[in-house]
């Protein structure tokens, strides 16, 4: 019985090791994108599509979906909190002079002009929906908090 329990524990560990998840796995497709860590798109720009369920997305699945989509020029993936927890948004246009705004736990990925040499067939696409105003509301709230003075600094 003990041997069976050890075998089962080892089998589940190996199966979980290769599973796509939010934490622990390094970014596979990051070399195909220009990565801005802790950055988000500025408020006036609206994504054209976003993940239907942000919690079921991973960084690599978000980037693979962007790589397959011809309209996608940039993707935003990160931990945003609230009910969604994670977000994956696609942008077809952006202003590089004002677009990267400091935001913690959110990364912005701009598609490189060269073709990505990495195979993406093993990464499934994310089910996307047309973007609603939740992205704009989230970013406006963060930009408002960034502009606020810190009361502890005097």
Secondary structure, DSSP 4 states (H G I P E B T S, - for coil): -HHHHHHHHHHHHHHHHTS--SSSSPPSSGGGEEEETTEE--TT---SEEES-GGG--HHHHHHHHHH-SS-SEEEEEEEETTTEEEEEEES---TTT--EE-TTEEEEEEPSSPP-S--TTSPPPPEEE--THHHHHHHHHHHHHHSPPGGG-
